[in-house]
Amino acid sequence: MFPFDAIAVGLAVAVLISIVWTSFRVGISPMPSSQKAQKAIISAIPENTHGLIIDLGSGWGSIVFPLARSFPLATIRGIELSLIPWAFSRVRALLSRHSNLDIQRGNFQTTSLDGAEVIVCYLFPEGMESLRAKFEEELKPNTLIVSNTFRLAGWEPEEVITLDDIHQTPIYRYRVPAK
Ligand SMILES: C[S@@+](CC[C@H](N)C(=O)[O-])C[C@H]1O[C@@H](n2cnc3c(N)ncnc32)[C@H](O)[C@@H]1O
C-alpha cells in the first residue's frame, strides 16, 4: 500500500470512529431527515416566519439548508455536537453563502433557546423527554415545535402530518403551552 493510500484509509477510519463514538454518546446517529420529511417540516412552518428557527441536532445540514432557502427573512440556526457532520455542514454553509444561516458546534442541552420562534428536531424518545422541561423554561408560550418522528410525551400536538412513506412517519407540530 502506498503511503497516500494508508493516510486515506487512516483518515476514513478516524472519521468513522468519530461519527460512531459521538452517535453512541448522544444517543442518535446523524441520519438526515428524508426529502418527504423536509417538505412536511417546511409546510408545517408559517410562510411569513421571520424570526429565529433552530434545528436541534442539525447533523449534515439536511434540514437547515432547505429552511434557509424557504424562509429568507428568518435566521436559521443549526446546533450540532458531532464534529464531522458539523464540519461538513459548516463548509457547505460557507460555500452556499446563505446569509441567514448559522451552524454552531455545541450541545443543545446547554445552549440557550431564548428568542426562538420555531424549533425543529429529529431526535429520539429520551432526547425529546429531556427537552420538555427546557422548552417549558426557555421558550415563549406559543413557540412552534416541529418534531420529525418522535412525540413530546405529555404534550398534545396541534397537528400530526403522516408522511406517505413505508413507515408512515409522523411529523408532530406543537405549541409551547401558556405558563
Ligand atoms: C437524526 S439526526 C437529525 C439531523 C437533522 N436535524 C435532520 O433532520 O436531517 C440527529 C442529530 O442530533 C445530534 N445531536 C443529538 N444530541 C445532541 C445534542 N445534545 N447536542 C447537539 N447535537 C445533538 C446528533 O449528533 C445528530 O446529528
The ligand as a Tripos MOL2 file, in Angstrom:
@<TRIPOS>MOLECULE
LIG
   27    29     1     0     0
SMALL
NO_CHARGES

@<TRIPOS>ATOM
      1 C1        -31.2470   12.1500   13.3360 C.3       1 LIG1
      2 S1        -30.0620   13.4570   13.2120 S.3       1 LIG1
      3 C2        -31.0490   14.7690   12.5270 C.3       1 LIG1
      4 C3        -30.2660   15.7110   11.6430 C.3       1 LIG1
      5 C4        -31.0740   16.8770   11.0580 C.3       1 LIG1
      6 N1        -31.7220   17.6300   12.1040 N.3       1 LIG1
      7 C5        -32.0890   16.4130   10.0620 C.2       1 LIG1
      8 O1        -33.2940   16.4590   10.3910 O.co2     1 LIG1
      9 O2        -31.7130   15.9680    8.9730 O.co2     1 LIG1
     10 C6        -29.8920   13.9610   14.9280 C.3       1 LIG1
     11 C7        -28.6490   14.7930   15.2030 C.3       1 LIG1
     12 O3        -28.7300   15.3130   16.5250 O.3       1 LIG1
     13 C8        -27.4090   15.4100   17.0310 C.3       1 LIG1
     14 N2        -27.4970   15.5190   18.4880 N.ar      1 LIG1
     15 C9        -28.0340   14.6260   19.3570 C.ar      1 LIG1
     16 N3        -27.9580   15.0910   20.6260 N.ar      1 LIG1
     17 C10       -27.3480   16.3140   20.5400 C.ar      1 LIG1
     18 C11       -27.0070   17.2980   21.4990 C.ar      1 LIG1
     19 N4        -27.2640   17.1120   22.8040 N.pl3     1 LIG1
     20 N5        -26.4410   18.4510   21.0720 N.ar      1 LIG1
     21 C12       -26.1930   18.6480   19.7330 C.ar      1 LIG1
     22 N6        -26.4870   17.7430   18.7820 N.ar      1 LIG1
     23 C13       -27.0550   16.5850   19.1710 C.ar      1 LIG1
     24 C14       -26.7550   14.1220   16.5420 C.3       1 LIG1
     25 O4        -25.3470   14.2290   16.5550 O.3       1 LIG1
     26 C15       -27.3420   14.0070   15.1360 C.3       1 LIG1
     27 O5        -26.5060   14.6100   14.1840 O.3       1 LIG1
@<TRIPOS>BOND
     1     1     2 1
     2     2     3 1
     3     2    10 1
     4     3     4 1
     5     4     5 1
     6     5     6 1
     7     5     7 1
     8     7     8 2
     9     7     9 1
    10    10    11 1
    11    11    12 1
    12    11    26 1
    13    12    13 1
    14    13    14 1
    15    13    24 1
    16    14    15 ar
    17    14    23 ar
    18    15    16 ar
    19    16    17 ar
    20    17    18 ar
    21    17    23 ar
    22    18    19 1
    23    18    20 ar
    24    20    21 ar
    25    21    22 ar
    26    22    23 ar
    27    24    25 1
    28    24    26 1
    29    26    27 1
@<TRIPOS>SUBSTRUCTURE
     1 LIG1         1 GROUP 0 **** ****
